[in-house]
Structure formats: structure tokens, C-alpha cells
């Protein structure tokens, strides 16, 4: 069997590894349009802040290692078109200009998404950057040490925007971050958490402005010098655009069934509308465990599950994609937070209208352990269906890293567990690590009391 995998990020990497496990005898061709495979954009902040020194190590795989495992890796080679009737692809070699056709038995597309760029006057000015991929990581790193750069303007306050703002603030730049959402990280956390994080940013020199629409990039000598918005004009010698992504599906437009947003439609086995063509990653939707519906959740963990699922089915073993909860975590200066599933403030976007929540504030470990010894306040919120107690979501934040608790909530959502199940669930107790009642127990017990009122 000959399998072609297109794209080398999370989903493509996992599809290759999965195929090696499922069918070691398969001929695997792996294509990457760029000159570097398997870069992890989610690890970019670690490189920008200097935790990771070598940008080339921010990757799952190298060409050399993949080829040792028998994978044929092709970099700077673009799949220009797909002939589904003859089961072949047309390849453009971007390095030498040559072209050729390659046949396949199974084709796995991990073509992902591209950064959304604002279509406003001044969009062609210099120093308008994205934050996705190795090449942008290198350019951003160079800007961080540019002595002439004083003002950085970040568009979008999702995870990527937050990481950019924090990295440049730590580099001593004046940073403004804006969003059309009225709240920082508004799609990831409820207001009890975002209010604290907005203050944390302010104390670290980052100004957040919400409910903003960008009107124009103002330039001088071909370079951006300011950003005009409906809430004023801001100085900016560098703009980092992180206002979402668009599915990179021009290759398959007219070939595969796409939804209204241009994402590839797939079944529960990752197969597209054309037999023997599979799709994974940000250009697709995933099954959302809290509601049972499909949702667009661009996370590396989801792409990897999809890649493994596609590989198994392409190899002939039936495997359904696991329903996911949209779990994620991030550190913001002194705080660590994580969330999963439905949030109270954004539940209607998920098709949920009757969810209830409980917020608990408590110490991470017994109060006799001082803050100097590592104790800290923990804020935990659980969201549930009041009719049956089914757990729909959770959020946690502290200056102590307690984010792993959210993995438990994610699993509870997938298993359709209830707050009754969680209220007295067995978690270990040791004073240096936790309390006799884990904070998830406490929140679930309060949720049960509210239901039983």
C-alpha cells in the first residue's frame, strides 16, 4: 500500500506515526511545502522567551529520523492538484521547478489553516507579522532585540495573541493587545478569571482594550507606525496579527465537500466525501463531547487524535474519532490556568442554554502551609446541566500550577459523568500536594446542593 500524507504539522505527523504502527510495510510519502517539517507553533513562546534556545528543536520530528523509519520525506514540494479518479497527485518541486505525478492508494490531508489577515487600508505595510510557523518565529525573535522597536500592537487576545503580548512585554516593549471581544481570553474563560488576568497584564505593562475594530494601519516610509481603531490611534512599530485562522482548503475546493466556512467535511473515521481521501487538523471539525455536535476547535491534541484515527482507518482497521472537550492550558505571567468544555459566559455559542455553574475559591493545600512554602489560592469553576447534573465544563486558575485537574474534568465530560459522581470521587490527599477534599470535590458538592434545593 502507498500512502501519501500532505502537511507536516500535528495532524500530518501523527498520521505518519500512526501508519508506521498500523502498517509498517506501507510505502509512506510525506510532503511539506516549506523547508522544515513538524514545527510546533504552540511552542513558539518558549523559543521567543529563551526557554528553548534553538528554534529547530521546536518540532516533533526531523527528516533524518523519519527517513530512518522508512518514510520518504519531501520538503519544498507542493501538492498542486489531486486526480481522485486516477488516485494521483501532481507535485510541484519548489526547489528546482520540476513537476511530476505520484499515485496513491490512500491520501491523508493535513493541510491545516492560515492566519487571518485584516483587509484594511495599510495591510501591505512592512512589519505586519503573524505568529504561526518557524519562519515567523525567527522574524519575531529578531524583533524582540531590535532597539528601535518600542511599541508592539497585538490583534487578538486568544492564546496566540496572549503569548505574543507576554513575550514582547518581557522583552521590555510597550504592548497593547486588542480584541473585538470585550474580554481578554473571552472564548476560553469566564469573567471571574479574565478580570484577574486583565489586571495581571496591566501590572506587567500590557494594556488591553476590548470591543475594538481595527480601521487602518498607518504607515511611514512603507512601514507601519500606528494603528487606527474605533477607540483611538495607537503607536506601533510592529503589529502581530492573531485574529484567528482560515481553513487552507483551496487545494480541494470543488473536489471535496466543504462546509459554509470552507472546512472539509469528514465522517467519524476522518474520511472525506471522496473514497480513500482522509482529512485531519484545523481544516476540519471535531466531535464535541459536551453537546455531541461537531465543532471547530483548533488544538494540537485534536489534530493528533485525528491523525492517528485517519491512519488506522486508511490501514484497514476501523477506529472512530474520540469526542473531545476542547481542553487547553496556558501560563500568563504569574498565573496558570486551564479550561475545558462549556463556559457559562459563552454557552450559547455551544448550543447550550440552561447550564449552571459553581465557583469555588480555596487554598491549594491546607492553610497551615504558608504561601512562602508554595501554598496559593485556587479558583475553580464547574459548569453542569441542572436537570441531571451532567458535567459540561470546568475552569481553574492559580499562581500554583494546578492545571492538571482539568484533565479529570475533560474525562468526566467524555464519560458523561455528573456532579453526583464527582462530589465524593476518590482523589489522593497529602498536605504538600492537595487538601482532603480536592477543589473539584468541593465544587461538585456545592453543585449538588444547588440542584437539590
N, C-alpha and C positions, 0 to 999 in steps of 0.2 A: 504494500500500500504506500502511495505517495501522498504526503500531507504538506500543504503549504500554509504557513502562518504568516499573516501580514500585520506588522506592528510589533514593537519590542518592549512596550511598557508593561504594566502589571498583568493585564489580561493575556497579552501575547506571550510573555514569559511563562506564565502558568500553563498556558495551552501547550507550549513546547515541553515543559517538565512533565505535564500530565501524559502527553503522548509517549514520552520515553518510558514512563511507568506502565502505561496500558499496552503498548505495542513496541517493544524495544527493537523489533526488526523493521519497523516502518522507516521509509525514507522521509526525512523531515527537512524542508527548506524554510528558512526563517528570513523574512525580508524587513529591512528598516530603511526608510527614506533618508534619514540623517546619517551622520558618520560615527555614531556612538549608540550602542544598544543598552536598553534596560535602565535608563536613568530614572531615578526616583525623585520626582518633583516634590513629593511630600517630605523629603529630607533636605530640601534646599536651605531652609532656615538654619539648620545645623552647620551647613557649609558657610553661609553668609556670616554667622556669628563666630566662626572659627572653631567650633567644637569638632568639626571634621575638617582637616586641613587640605585634603586632595579631592577636588571635585570629581575625579574619575573613580573614586571609591564609592560614590553615592549611587550604587547600582546593584542589581541582583546578580548580574551575570557579565562575563566578558566573552568576546568572540573566541578566544583561545580555549576557555573552559567548555563552551558549548560544542566546539568542534571536536574536542577530546571525547565528548559523549556521542559523537557521530552526527551531530546536527550540522547541516550546511547553512552557514550564515552569510547573508548578502547585505552589506551596508551600502548606502548611497545608491540604492536600487529601488525604483518606484514601480509599484503595480499600477499601470496606466489604465488598464481595462480588463474586464472579465468576460469570457465567452462561455456562458453556462451550458450551451448546447454541446460544445466540444470539450467542456471541462478543461479549459486552459486559461492562463492569464498572460497578458502582454506586459513585458518588463522593459522599463527604460533604465539603462545604466547611466546615472547622473555623473559618474566619474569620467567616463570615456565617450559618452554619447551613443553607445551601441544599443541595439534593441534585440529582443528575442521573445519567443513564446515558450511557456512552460506548462506542461499538462499537470493535472492533479486528480486524485481520487476524492480527497476531502480538502476543503478550503475553510480556514478559520480566520475571520477578520477581527482584528483588534485595532481598528483604525481611530478610535477614540474621539476626542473633541479638540477644538482650537479655541484660544482665548477670544472672548467677545471684545471687539474694539468699538469705541464710541464713534458714531458717524456725526461729528460736529465740526464746525469750522476750525481749522488748525490741526486736523488729525494727521497731517503729513509732516508736521514739525519733527525735528530731532529731539531725542531724549524723552520720547513716549515709550515706556517699556512694558513688557508683560512679565509674568513670573511663572513660567512653565517651561521646563526643559533645560538641558545642560548649557546650551549657548546663552540663554537669558541669565542663568545662574552666574556665568563667568562675567557677563556685562554688568550685572548688578553688583557683584563683588568689587569690580573696578571702581564703580561709582561710590562705593562706601568709603573709599580712601581718597576721593577727589577733594582737594582742599577748597575748590571753587564752588562745591555743592553745599548749599546751606539749607534750602527749603525743599522738602520732598512732599509730594501730594499723592495720596493713595486713594484710588477709586474702588470702593467695595470693602465691606467690613465682614466678609466671610473669613474662613480660616486662612486663605492665601493672603488676603489683604492685611489681616491681623499680624501674620508672620512678617510681612514686608515692613509694616509700620514699626513693629518692635525691633527688628534688626537694624533699621536705619536710626531709630531713636538711641539704641545702644551705641551706635557709631557716632553719636554726637550731633546728628542732624535735627533740624526743626521739622516735625512731621505733622501733617494734617491728614486725617482719614475721614472720608465722607461716604455716605450711602443714601440711596433713595429710601431705605428702611429707616424709620425713626429711631431704631435702637441698634447699637453695636451688637454684632453676632445675633441679630434678632431671629434668624431662622434656626438657631442652634440652642438657644437658652431663653428662658422666661425672664421677665423684667427684674425679679429679685436678684438674679445673678448678673444680668447685664448692667444694672445700675452700679454694682460694686466694681465691675470690670472697667466701666467708663471712668469711674473715679481713679482706679488704679492706673489707667492710661494717662489721665490728666496729671497725676502726681509724678509720672515718669516723662513728662514733657510732650505727650502726644495729645493733640486737640482733635476731638471727634465732633463732627457736625452731621446730624441726621436729617432725613427728609429733603435731600439735596438733589437737584437736577443740574448736571453739567451742561453749560450752554456753548462754551468756546474755549479752545486752547489758544492763549495769546502768545505770539512769538516775537523774537527779535533776532535778526541775522540768521533766520532759519531755525532757531532753537526755541523751545518753549521757555517762557519766563514767568507765566502766570496762568491761572485757570479761572475763567469767569463762570459763576454759577448763579442760580436764582436766589442765593443767600449771600452774595458778595463775591469779591475777587480775591484770590489767594496767590501769594508769591509761590513760584515753583520752578526750580531749575531742572527738576526731574519729576515725571509723572509715572506712577506704576498703576497700570490698569488691571484690576482684578474683578471686573464686573461680570463674572460668570463665564460660561463656555458655550460653544455651539457645536452640535454633532458634526463630525468631519465625514460626511457621507456622500460627497459629490461623486465619488467613485461608483457608488451603487445606485444612484438616483436613476430611476427608470428600469432598473434590474430587479431590485428587491422591494418589497412592500415597506414603506416608511409611514410613520405617524405624522400628525399635523405639525410637529416640531422638527421633522426631519430625522428622527431616530429610527433605527432599524427595528422592525417588528420581529420578534422571535417567539418560539414556543418554550415550554418548560424544560426542553432539552438543549436550548440555545440554538436550535436550527431555525434558519430564516425561511422565507416563502419559497426559496429555491432549494431543492433537494441537494444534500451534501455540502451546502454552504452554511457555516455557523458564524455567529457574531457575538462578541463579548465586549464588556467595558463601557465607557462613558457614552458611546453612541447607541446604547440600548437602555431598556428599563429593567428593573429587578422586582421580584415579588416582595411586597412589604408586609411583614408579619403582623403588625398591629391591626391592619384592615383587611388583609387578604387580596388587595388590589395591586396593580403594577405601579411602580413609582420610579422617578428619575433620581437616583442617589449616587453621585459621582464619588465613590470611595475606592481606594486601592483594594481593601478587603473584599468588596463586592466583585470587582473585576477579577481577582484571583479565584474566587469561588466559581465564577462563570467560566474562566479559562479551564479549570480542572473539569467542570461539567461538560464543556464542549469537547474536550479531548476524550473523555470517557465515551461519549456517545459517538463521536467520529470513529473511535476504535471498535465500536460494536457492542459496548456494554451500556445498558440503559441506566441513566442517572438523571434525576430531576434536580434542578437548581433549588438550593435551600432558600426558604423565605428569610429575609434579613430585617433587622430593626433599624438600620442606619446609625450604628454606634460609632462614636468618634470621640477623640480627646485632644486637648491642647494645653500648653502652658503659656500663661500671659504674665510676664514679669514674675511677681511673687506667687501668683495663683496657678493652681492646676484644676482643670475641670473636664468633665466628660458628660455626654448625654446619649440617650438612645430613645427611639420610638417617638410617640406623640408628646408634644408640649402643649400646655394649656393655652398659651397665647396664640399659637398657630394651628390649633387643632382643626379648624375649618378647612385649611389647605389640604389636610389629610383626609377630608371627608368625614370627620368626626365632629359631632355637635354637642354631645352630652357628657363629655369627660369631666371628672372631678380630680382635684389634686390636694395633696398634703405636703406642706413644707416643714421640715424639722431642722432645727439648729442645735447642735450639741458638740461636745468635745470629742476629738478623735479617740482619745484614750481616757481612763479615769482622771478626774480633776486633780488628784494628788500628784500627778505627773505634770511638771511645770512646762510652760511654753519654751523656756530655755532648754529643757530636756527633749523637746520635739513635739509637745502637745500643741494642738491648734483647733480652732473652731471649724466645724464641718457643716456645710449647708447641703441638705439633700431633699429633693422633691420627687414624689412619686405620683404618677398620673394613672387613673384607673376608670373603669366603667362602673358607675354606681349601681347598675342593675344587677350585676353578677360578681362584681369585684375583680374582673379580669384586669391584669396589669397591662397598661398600654405604653408606658414610658417612664423614664427616670432621668434626673439630672443631679450632679454632685459637684461641689467645688470646695476647695480648701487651700491654705498655704502649705499643708502637708499633702503628699501625693496619696490620695485615697481613690484614685480614678478607677482602679480595678474592680471596685464594687459594681460599676456599670455593666461589666461583663455578666454578672449574675442577673441583673435586670433584663439584659438582652436575651439571655437564655430563658428566663421566665416568660418573656413575651412570646418567644418562639414556641414554648411548650404550653401556651395558653394558661399559665398559672395565674392564681388570684392572690389578692392581698391576704385572704384567709390562709393560703399556703405559705406566704412569706412571713406572716406575723410571728410565727413561732419556729421558723426554719432554723436548722442547726448550723451555726457558724462558730468557729473556734473563739475562745477567749484567752488572752494573755495580756496583762496590763501594759506591756510595752508595745502591743500591736493593735488592740481593739478594746471595746467595752464588753461587759457581759451580754448586753443587748446590742447587737450591731445596729447602726443607724437605720439600716433597711428594715430590721425588725420593728424599730420604734415607729417609723413612718407607716408601715403596714398595719401595726396595731391601732394607730390613730385613724387610719382609713377605715378599718373595721368598725371602730366606734362611731364614725360618722355615718356609715351605711346603716348601722343598727339603731340609730337614733329614732 
